[in-house]
Amino acid sequence: MNHEIRLKRTHFRAWHRGTREADLMIGGFFDAHHASWSAADLDWFETLIEEQDVDIMGWAIGSIPCPPEWDTPMMQTMRSLDFVPLPK
């Protein structure tokens, strides 16, 4: 599958998580950063979003310890939460 198709599919999955909070965090992260992702970065994100939302969110906000396999520079960026749009 080519990179553009993967991005479109992943965009949908990032924004349709099941809760508004997860949509904003995971989808917002995708929107803010996907344009600069390599194929390896996209691989990481696609695998990450197979995890439970509560785990992803906990790792990102630091409320639960992040397993070593997910504690990468991309997770560090997600932890910054600079990308999360605030609801109006």
Biopython code that builds the backbone (N, CA, C, O; Angstrom):
import numpy as np
from Bio.PDB.StructureBuilder import StructureBuilder

atoms = [
    (1, "MET", "N", (0.859, -1.176, 0.000)),
    (1, "MET", "CA", (0.000, 0.000, 0.000)),
    (1, "MET", "C", (0.905, 1.239, 0.000)),
    (1, "MET", "O", (1.889, 1.287, 0.737)),
    (2, "ASN", "N", (0.580, 2.218, -0.807)),
    (2, "ASN", "CA", (1.450, 3.390, -0.875)),
    (2, "ASN", "C", (1.258, 4.298, 0.345)),
    (2, "ASN", "O", (0.287, 4.174, 1.091)),
    (3, "HIS", "N", (2.206, 5.203, 0.519)),
    (3, "HIS", "CA", (2.254, 6.059, 1.710)),
    (3, "HIS", "C", (0.993, 6.912, 1.847)),
    (3, "HIS", "O", (0.459, 7.042, 2.949)),
    (4, "GLU", "N", (0.516, 7.489, 0.761)),
    (4, "GLU", "CA", (-0.667, 8.357, 0.830)),
    (4, "GLU", "C", (-1.917, 7.587, 1.262)),
    (4, "GLU", "O", (-2.706, 8.087, 2.064)),
    (5, "ILE", "N", (-2.095, 6.405, 0.747)),
    (5, "ILE", "CA", (-3.248, 5.588, 1.152)),
    (5, "ILE", "C", (-3.141, 5.216, 2.627)),
    (5, "ILE", "O", (-4.129, 5.262, 3.359)),
    (6, "ARG", "N", (-1.936, 4.846, 3.057)),
    (6, "ARG", "CA", (-1.730, 4.534, 4.478)),
    (6, "ARG", "C", (-2.071, 5.734, 5.357)),
    (6, "ARG", "O", (-2.701, 5.587, 6.405)),
    (7, "LEU", "N", (-1.650, 6.923, 4.920)),
    (7, "LEU", "CA", (-1.946, 8.133, 5.701)),
    (7, "LEU", "C", (-3.445, 8.380, 5.797)),
    (7, "LEU", "O", (-3.948, 8.722, 6.867)),
    (8, "LYS", "N", (-4.154, 8.213, 4.701)),
    (8, "LYS", "CA", (-5.614, 8.422, 4.724)),
    (8, "LYS", "C", (-6.297, 7.432, 5.651)),
    (8, "LYS", "O", (-7.172, 7.807, 6.431)),
    (9, "ARG", "N", (-5.905, 6.187, 5.568)),
    (9, "ARG", "CA", (-6.484, 5.154, 6.421)),
    (9, "ARG", "C", (-6.161, 5.425, 7.898)),
    (9, "ARG", "O", (-7.024, 5.295, 8.766)),
    (10, "THR", "N", (-4.925, 5.796, 8.161)),
    (10, "THR", "CA", (-4.496, 6.050, 9.529)),
    (10, "THR", "C", (-5.161, 7.302, 10.084)),
    (10, "THR", "O", (-5.494, 7.354, 11.268)),
    (11, "HIS", "N", (-5.355, 8.313, 9.239)),
    (11, "HIS", "CA", (-6.066, 9.519, 9.675)),
    (11, "HIS", "C", (-7.455, 9.158, 10.192)),
    (11, "HIS", "O", (-7.858, 9.605, 11.266)),
    (12, "PHE", "N", (-8.174, 8.360, 9.436)),
    (12, "PHE", "CA", (-9.511, 7.948, 9.859)),
    (12, "PHE", "C", (-9.451, 7.228, 11.200)),
    (12, "PHE", "O", (-10.231, 7.524, 12.106)),
    (13, "ARG", "N", (-8.532, 6.291, 11.321)),
    (13, "ARG", "CA", (-8.421, 5.505, 12.560)),
    (13, "ARG", "C", (-7.988, 6.368, 13.743)),
    (13, "ARG", "O", (-8.392, 6.114, 14.878)),
    (14, "ALA", "N", (-7.175, 7.379, 13.487)),
    (14, "ALA", "CA", (-6.716, 8.262, 14.566)),
    (14, "ALA", "C", (-7.849, 9.131, 15.101)),
    (14, "ALA", "O", (-7.869, 9.469, 16.285)),
    (15, "TRP", "N", (-8.791, 9.491, 14.231)),
    (15, "TRP", "CA", (-9.886, 10.375, 14.630)),
    (15, "TRP", "C", (-11.170, 9.641, 15.013)),
    (15, "TRP", "O", (-12.155, 10.288, 15.369)),
    (16, "HIS", "N", (-11.187, 8.327, 14.951)),
    (16, "HIS", "CA", (-12.387, 7.553, 15.296)),
    (16, "HIS", "C", (-12.037, 6.521, 16.357)),
    (16, "HIS", "O", (-12.057, 5.316, 16.106)),
    (17, "ARG", "N", (-11.715, 7.018, 17.549)),
    (17, "ARG", "CA", (-11.225, 6.172, 18.618)),
    (17, "ARG", "C", (-12.330, 5.678, 19.530)),
    (17, "ARG", "O", (-12.223, 4.585, 20.087)),
    (18, "GLY", "N", (-13.368, 6.440, 19.693)),
    (18, "GLY", "CA", (-14.450, 6.002, 20.572)),
    (18, "GLY", "C", (-14.801, 7.008, 21.644)),
    (18, "GLY", "O", (-15.921, 7.014, 22.153)),
    (19, "THR", "N", (-13.839, 7.871, 21.995)),
    (19, "THR", "CA", (-14.137, 8.956, 22.932)),
    (19, "THR", "C", (-13.599, 10.254, 22.352)),
    (19, "THR", "O", (-12.630, 10.259, 21.593)),
    (20, "ARG", "N", (-14.228, 11.330, 22.714)),
    (20, "ARG", "CA", (-13.792, 12.644, 22.216)),
    (20, "ARG", "C", (-12.361, 12.951, 22.661)),
    (20, "ARG", "O", (-11.566, 13.493, 21.893)),
    (21, "GLU", "N", (-12.045, 12.598, 23.912)),
    (21, "GLU", "CA", (-10.708, 12.857, 24.441)),
    (21, "GLU", "C", (-9.634, 12.122, 23.636)),
    (21, "GLU", "O", (-8.606, 12.699, 23.284)),
    (22, "ALA", "N", (-9.887, 10.850, 23.353)),
    (22, "ALA", "CA", (-8.925, 10.063, 22.580)),
    (22, "ALA", "C", (-8.840, 10.589, 21.147)),
    (22, "ALA", "O", (-7.752, 10.660, 20.576)),
    (23, "ASP", "N", (-9.980, 10.956, 20.568)),
    (23, "ASP", "CA", (-9.965, 11.528, 19.224)),
    (23, "ASP", "C", (-9.084, 12.775, 19.179)),
    (23, "ASP", "O", (-8.259, 12.929, 18.278)),
    (24, "LEU", "N", (-9.266, 13.659, 20.152)),
    (24, "LEU", "CA", (-8.501, 14.899, 20.169)),
    (24, "LEU", "C", (-7.011, 14.645, 20.362)),
    (24, "LEU", "O", (-6.182, 15.260, 19.690)),
    (25, "MET", "N", (-6.670, 13.748, 21.271)),
    (25, "MET", "CA", (-5.256, 13.507, 21.542)),
    (25, "MET", "C", (-4.583, 12.764, 20.387)),
    (25, "MET", "O", (-3.561, 13.210, 19.866)),
    (26, "ILE", "N", (-5.147, 11.658, 20.002)),
    (26, "ILE", "CA", (-4.510, 10.803, 18.993)),
    (26, "ILE", "C", (-4.680, 11.398, 17.599)),
    (26, "ILE", "O", (-3.723, 11.450, 16.825)),
    (27, "GLY", "N", (-5.886, 11.844, 17.276)),
    (27, "GLY", "CA", (-6.113, 12.488, 15.986)),
    (27, "GLY", "C", (-5.380, 13.807, 15.861)),
    (27, "GLY", "O", (-4.845, 14.134, 14.802)),
    (28, "GLY", "N", (-5.360, 14.566, 16.952)),
    (28, "GLY", "CA", (-4.627, 15.842, 16.947)),
    (28, "GLY", "C", (-3.142, 15.633, 16.737)),
    (28, "GLY", "O", (-2.498, 16.393, 16.014)),
    (29, "PHE", "N", (-2.595, 14.604, 17.367)),
    (29, "PHE", "CA", (-1.184, 14.274, 17.172)),
    (29, "PHE", "C", (-0.924, 13.914, 15.713)),
    (29, "PHE", "O", (0.046, 14.376, 15.113)),
    (30, "PHE", "N", (-1.795, 13.091, 15.156)),
    (30, "PHE", "CA", (-1.654, 12.719, 13.750)),
    (30, "PHE", "C", (-1.662, 13.960, 12.858)),
    (30, "PHE", "O", (-0.770, 14.139, 12.029)),
    (31, "ASP", "N", (-2.673, 14.817, 13.031)),
    (31, "ASP", "CA", (-2.795, 15.999, 12.175)),
    (31, "ASP", "C", (-1.588, 16.917, 12.286)),
    (31, "ASP", "O", (-1.145, 17.484, 11.288)),
    (32, "ALA", "N", (-1.057, 17.065, 13.489)),
    (32, "ALA", "CA", (0.056, 17.979, 13.707)),
    (32, "ALA", "C", (1.376, 17.465, 13.149)),
    (32, "ALA", "O", (2.257, 18.260, 12.825)),
    (33, "HIS", "N", (1.526, 16.142, 13.031)),
    (33, "HIS", "CA", (2.847, 15.607, 12.727)),
    (33, "HIS", "C", (2.959, 14.700, 11.509)),
    (33, "HIS", "O", (4.074, 14.447, 11.054)),
    (34, "HIS", "N", (1.876, 14.209, 10.971)),
    (34, "HIS", "CA", (1.979, 13.181, 9.927)),
    (34, "HIS", "C", (2.718, 13.628, 8.673)),
    (34, "HIS", "O", (3.321, 12.800, 7.990)),
    (35, "ALA", "N", (2.684, 14.905, 8.358)),
    (35, "ALA", "CA", (3.308, 15.382, 7.116)),
    (35, "ALA", "C", (4.815, 15.143, 7.092)),
    (35, "ALA", "O", (5.411, 15.033, 6.021)),
    (36, "SER", "N", (5.425, 15.063, 8.261)),
    (36, "SER", "CA", (6.881, 14.878, 8.306)),
    (36, "SER", "C", (7.296, 13.435, 8.585)),
    (36, "SER", "O", (8.486, 13.150, 8.713)),
    (37, "TRP", "N", (6.331, 12.525, 8.679)),
    (37, "TRP", "CA", (6.651, 11.152, 9.044)),
    (37, "TRP", "C", (7.273, 10.357, 7.912)),
    (37, "TRP", "O", (6.868, 10.450, 6.752)),
    (38, "SER", "N", (8.257, 9.583, 8.286)),
    (38, "SER", "CA", (8.833, 8.599, 7.376)),
    (38, "SER", "C", (7.944, 7.354, 7.392)),
    (38, "SER", "O", (6.986, 7.280, 8.162)),
    (39, "ALA", "N", (8.258, 6.396, 6.554)),
    (39, "ALA", "CA", (7.521, 5.126, 6.568)),
    (39, "ALA", "C", (7.670, 4.443, 7.926)),
    (39, "ALA", "O", (6.718, 3.836, 8.415)),
    (40, "ALA", "N", (8.850, 4.535, 8.539)),
    (40, "ALA", "CA", (9.068, 3.925, 9.856)),
    (40, "ALA", "C", (8.239, 4.618, 10.935)),
    (40, "ALA", "O", (7.712, 3.958, 11.830)),
    (41, "ASP", "N", (8.120, 5.946, 10.856)),
    (41, "ASP", "CA", (7.289, 6.682, 11.814)),
    (41, "ASP", "C", (5.828, 6.273, 11.670)),
    (41, "ASP", "O", (5.126, 6.078, 12.662)),
    (42, "LEU", "N", (5.382, 6.148, 10.432)),
    (42, "LEU", "CA", (3.998, 5.727, 10.190)),
    (42, "LEU", "C", (3.785, 4.299, 10.689)),
    (42, "LEU", "O", (2.732, 3.991, 11.248)),
    (43, "ASP", "N", (4.764, 3.434, 10.492)),
    (43, "ASP", "CA", (4.682, 2.071, 11.041)),
    (43, "ASP", "C", (4.481, 2.117, 12.550)),
    (43, "ASP", "O", (3.629, 1.412, 13.090)),
    (44, "TRP", "N", (5.270, 2.952, 13.232)),
    (44, "TRP", "CA", (5.187, 3.079, 14.689)),
    (44, "TRP", "C", (3.785, 3.525, 15.100)),
    (44, "TRP", "O", (3.175, 2.938, 15.993)),
    (45, "PHE", "N", (3.281, 4.569, 14.439)),
    (45, "PHE", "CA", (1.974, 5.109, 14.807)),
    (45, "PHE", "C", (0.857, 4.113, 14.532)),
    (45, "PHE", "O", (-0.051, 3.954, 15.348)),
    (46, "GLU", "N", (0.919, 3.440, 13.380)),
    (46, "GLU", "CA", (-0.107, 2.440, 13.061)),
    (46, "GLU", "C", (-0.117, 1.321, 14.100)),
    (46, "GLU", "O", (-1.181, 0.820, 14.463)),
    (47, "THR", "N", (1.032, 0.938, 14.568)),
    (47, "THR", "CA", (1.106, -0.100, 15.597)),
    (47, "THR", "C", (0.627, 0.442, 16.933)),
    (47, "THR", "O", (-0.076, -0.249, 17.670)),
    (48, "LEU", "N", (1.002, 1.674, 17.249)),
    (48, "LEU", "CA", (0.566, 2.294, 18.501)),
    (48, "LEU", "C", (-0.950, 2.330, 18.612)),
    (48, "LEU", "O", (-1.505, 2.025, 19.668)),
    (49, "ILE", "N", (-1.622, 2.701, 17.529)),
    (49, "ILE", "CA", (-3.073, 2.864, 17.634)),
    (49, "ILE", "C", (-3.824, 1.531, 17.692)),
    (49, "ILE", "O", (-5.053, 1.508, 17.766)),
    (50, "GLU", "N", (-3.091, 0.442, 17.658)),
    (50, "GLU", "CA", (-3.704, -0.857, 17.944)),
    (50, "GLU", "C", (-3.842, -1.083, 19.449)),
    (50, "GLU", "O", (-4.590, -1.960, 19.881)),
    (51, "GLU", "N", (-3.120, -0.292, 20.247)),
    (51, "GLU", "CA", (-3.189, -0.384, 21.700)),
    (51, "GLU", "C", (-4.492, 0.248, 22.192)),
    (51, "GLU", "O", (-5.173, 0.949, 21.445)),
    (52, "GLN", "N", (-4.823, -0.004, 23.436)),
    (52, "GLN", "CA", (-6.027, 0.560, 24.036)),
    (52, "GLN", "C", (-5.863, 2.075, 24.224)),
    (52, "GLN", "O", (-4.787, 2.548, 24.592)),
    (53, "ASP", "N", (-6.927, 2.820, 23.972)),
    (53, "ASP", "CA", (-6.879, 4.274, 24.116)),
    (53, "ASP", "C", (-6.453, 4.692, 25.516)),
    (53, "ASP", "O", (-5.658, 5.619, 25.673)),
    (54, "VAL", "N", (-6.967, 4.026, 26.513)),
    (54, "VAL", "CA", (-6.637, 4.396, 27.890)),
    (54, "VAL", "C", (-5.140, 4.252, 28.146)),
    (54, "VAL", "O", (-4.561, 5.035, 28.898)),
    (55, "ASP", "N", (-4.514, 3.261, 27.527)),
    (55, "ASP", "CA", (-3.069, 3.096, 27.674)),
    (55, "ASP", "C", (-2.314, 4.194, 26.935)),
    (55, "ASP", "O", (-1.407, 4.811, 27.494)),
    (56, "ILE", "N", (-2.684, 4.438, 25.687)),
    (56, "ILE", "CA", (-2.011, 5.477, 24.898)),
    (56, "ILE", "C", (-2.104, 6.817, 25.618)),
    (56, "ILE", "O", (-1.108, 7.528, 25.753)),
    (57, "MET", "N", (-3.290, 7.151, 26.073)),
    (57, "MET", "CA", (-3.483, 8.428, 26.746)),
    (57, "MET", "C", (-2.705, 8.477, 28.056)),
    (57, "MET", "O", (-2.110, 9.503, 28.385)),
    (58, "GLY", "N", (-2.707, 7.381, 28.803)),
    (58, "GLY", "CA", (-1.952, 7.330, 30.055)),
    (58, "GLY", "C", (-0.457, 7.496, 29.828)),
    (58, "GLY", "O", (0.211, 8.198, 30.586)),
    (59, "TRP", "N", (0.070, 6.857, 28.794)),
    (59, "TRP", "CA", (1.500, 7.002, 28.473)),
    (59, "TRP", "C", (1.806, 8.439, 28.069)),
    (59, "TRP", "O", (2.840, 8.993, 28.444)),
    (60, "ALA", "N", (0.899, 9.033, 27.303)),
    (60, "ALA", "CA", (1.134, 10.389, 26.791)),
    (60, "ALA", "C", (1.063, 11.441, 27.892)),
    (60, "ALA", "O", (1.818, 12.413, 27.862)),
    (61, "ILE", "N", (0.177, 11.265, 28.852)),
    (61, "ILE", "CA", (0.073, 12.275, 29.916)),
    (61, "ILE", "C", (0.901, 11.908, 31.140)),
    (61, "ILE", "O", (1.020, 12.698, 32.076)),
    (62, "GLY", "N", (1.467, 10.715, 31.129)),
    (62, "GLY", "CA", (2.354, 10.319, 32.213)),
    (62, "GLY", "C", (1.667, 9.755, 33.437)),
    (62, "GLY", "O", (2.286, 9.637, 34.494)),
    (63, "SER", "N", (0.394, 9.404, 33.311)),
    (63, "SER", "CA", (-0.316, 8.859, 34.476)),
    (63, "SER", "C", (-0.017, 7.377, 34.692)),
    (63, "SER", "O", (-0.238, 6.847, 35.780)),
    (64, "ILE", "N", (0.484, 6.715, 33.657)),
    (64, "ILE", "CA", (0.942, 5.332, 33.797)),
    (64, "ILE", "C", (2.296, 5.213, 33.106)),
    (64, "ILE", "O", (2.556, 5.918, 32.131)),
    (65, "PRO", "N", (3.158, 4.331, 33.598)),
    (65, "PRO", "CA", (4.480, 4.187, 32.973)),
    (65, "PRO", "C", (4.371, 3.705, 31.532)),
    (65, "PRO", "O", (3.557, 2.842, 31.203)),
    (66, "CYS", "N", (5.200, 4.276, 30.696)),
    (66, "CYS", "CA", (5.226, 3.912, 29.283)),
    (66, "CYS", "C", (6.167, 2.732, 29.090)),
    (66, "CYS", "O", (7.324, 2.792, 29.506)),
    (67, "PRO", "N", (5.689, 1.661, 28.466)),
    (67, "PRO", "CA", (6.577, 0.520, 28.185)),
    (67, "PRO", "C", (7.730, 0.956, 27.279)),
    (67, "PRO", "O", (7.563, 1.845, 26.444)),
    (68, "PRO", "N", (8.887, 0.337, 27.441)),
    (68, "PRO", "CA", (10.071, 0.737, 26.654)),
    (68, "PRO", "C", (9.851, 0.722, 25.145)),
    (68, "PRO", "O", (10.415, 1.557, 24.438)),
    (69, "GLU", "N", (9.047, -0.207, 24.638)),
    (69, "GLU", "CA", (8.849, -0.271, 23.188)),
    (69, "GLU", "C", (8.095, 0.942, 22.634)),
    (69, "GLU", "O", (8.162, 1.222, 21.437)),
    (70, "TRP", "N", (7.389, 1.648, 23.489)),
    (70, "TRP", "CA", (6.659, 2.836, 23.043)),
    (70, "TRP", "C", (7.349, 4.129, 23.451)),
    (70, "TRP", "O", (6.977, 5.200, 22.972)),
    (71, "ASP", "N", (8.336, 4.054, 24.317)),
    (71, "ASP", "CA", (9.015, 5.246, 24.817)),
    (71, "ASP", "C", (10.076, 5.695, 23.812)),
    (71, "ASP", "O", (11.268, 5.445, 23.985)),
    (72, "THR", "N", (9.616, 6.354, 22.776)),
    (72, "THR", "CA", (10.436, 6.769, 21.645)),
    (72, "THR", "C", (10.363, 8.295, 21.498)),
    (72, "THR", "O", (9.586, 8.941, 22.201)),
    (73, "PRO", "N", (11.150, 8.869, 20.607)),
    (73, "PRO", "CA", (11.025, 10.316, 20.362)),
    (73, "PRO", "C", (9.607, 10.728, 19.949)),
    (73, "PRO", "O", (9.160, 11.823, 20.289)),
    (74, "MET", "N", (8.906, 9.867, 19.226)),
    (74, "MET", "CA", (7.520, 10.212, 18.855)),
    (74, "MET", "C", (6.629, 10.271, 20.083)),
    (74, "MET", "O", (5.759, 11.139, 20.162)),
    (75, "MET", "N", (6.818, 9.376, 21.041)),
    (75, "MET", "CA", (6.027, 9.437, 22.275)),
    (75, "MET", "C", (6.401, 10.683, 23.068)),
    (75, "MET", "O", (5.539, 11.304, 23.690)),
    (76, "GLN", "N", (7.671, 11.051, 23.050)),
    (76, "GLN", "CA", (8.086, 12.284, 23.726)),
    (76, "GLN", "C", (7.358, 13.488, 23.117)),
    (76, "GLN", "O", (6.935, 14.392, 23.838)),
    (77, "THR", "N", (7.217, 13.493, 21.806)),
    (77, "THR", "CA", (6.472, 14.564, 21.143)),
    (77, "THR", "C", (5.006, 14.518, 21.554)),
    (77, "THR", "O", (4.402, 15.557, 21.819)),
    (78, "MET", "N", (4.437, 13.328, 21.608)),
    (78, "MET", "CA", (3.046, 13.202, 22.025)),
    (78, "MET", "C", (2.878, 13.695, 23.462)),
    (78, "MET", "O", (1.859, 14.298, 23.798)),
    (79, "ARG", "N", (3.868, 13.440, 24.302)),
    (79, "ARG", "CA", (3.794, 13.890, 25.695)),
    (79, "ARG", "C", (3.778, 15.400, 25.817)),
    (79, "ARG", "O", (3.277, 15.929, 26.809)),
    (80, "SER", "N", (4.310, 16.101, 24.842)),
    (80, "SER", "CA", (4.344, 17.558, 24.927)),
    (80, "SER", "C", (2.932, 18.147, 24.872)),
    (80, "SER", "O", (2.677, 19.221, 25.418)),
    (81, "LEU", "N", (2.023, 17.436, 24.212)),
    (81, "LEU", "CA", (0.612, 17.834, 24.079)),
    (81, "LEU", "C", (0.418, 19.237, 23.520)),
    (81, "LEU", "O", (-0.642, 19.838, 23.696)),
    (82, "ASP", "N", (1.436, 19.758, 22.848)),
    (82, "ASP", "CA", (1.324, 21.094, 22.252)),
    (82, "ASP", "C", (0.343, 21.126, 21.091)),
    (82, "ASP", "O", (-0.096, 22.199, 20.677)),
    (83, "PHE", "N", (0.002, 19.974, 20.570)),
    (83, "PHE", "CA", (-0.784, 19.880, 19.358)),
    (83, "PHE", "C", (-2.270, 19.750, 19.612)),
    (83, "PHE", "O", (-3.064, 19.879, 18.679)),
    (84, "VAL", "N", (-2.673, 19.497, 20.858)),
    (84, "VAL", "CA", (-4.074, 19.174, 21.140)),
    (84, "VAL", "C", (-4.922, 20.438, 21.019)),
    (84, "VAL", "O", (-4.713, 21.398, 21.761)),
    (85, "PRO", "N", (-5.883, 20.443, 20.085)),
    (85, "PRO", "CA", (-6.762, 21.614, 19.953)),
    (85, "PRO", "C", (-7.729, 21.662, 21.126)),
    (85, "PRO", "O", (-8.273, 20.640, 21.544)),
    (86, "LEU", "N", (-7.929, 22.840, 21.640)),
    (86, "LEU", "CA", (-8.869, 23.008, 22.748)),
    (86, "LEU", "C", (-10.276, 23.185, 22.193)),
    (86, "LEU", "O", (-10.477, 23.926, 21.232)),
    (87, "PRO", "N", (-11.249, 22.506, 22.795)),
    (87, "PRO", "CA", (-12.636, 22.663, 22.315)),
    (87, "PRO", "C", (-13.125, 24.076, 22.540)),
    (87, "PRO", "O", (-12.709, 24.761, 23.474)),
    (88, "LYS", "N", (-14.007, 24.492, 21.669)),
    (88, "LYS", "CA", (-14.547, 25.870, 21.769)),
    (88, "LYS", "C", (-15.803, 25.878, 22.579)),
    (88, "LYS", "O", (-16.404, 26.934, 22.777)),
]
sb = StructureBuilder()
sb.init_structure("model")
sb.init_model(0)
sb.init_chain("A")
sb.init_seg("    ")
for serial, (resi, resn, name, xyz) in enumerate(atoms, 1):
    if name == "N":
        sb.init_residue(resn, " ", resi, " ")
    sb.init_atom(name, np.array(xyz, "f"), 0.0, 1.0, " ", f" {name:<3s}", serial, name[0])
structure = sb.get_structure()
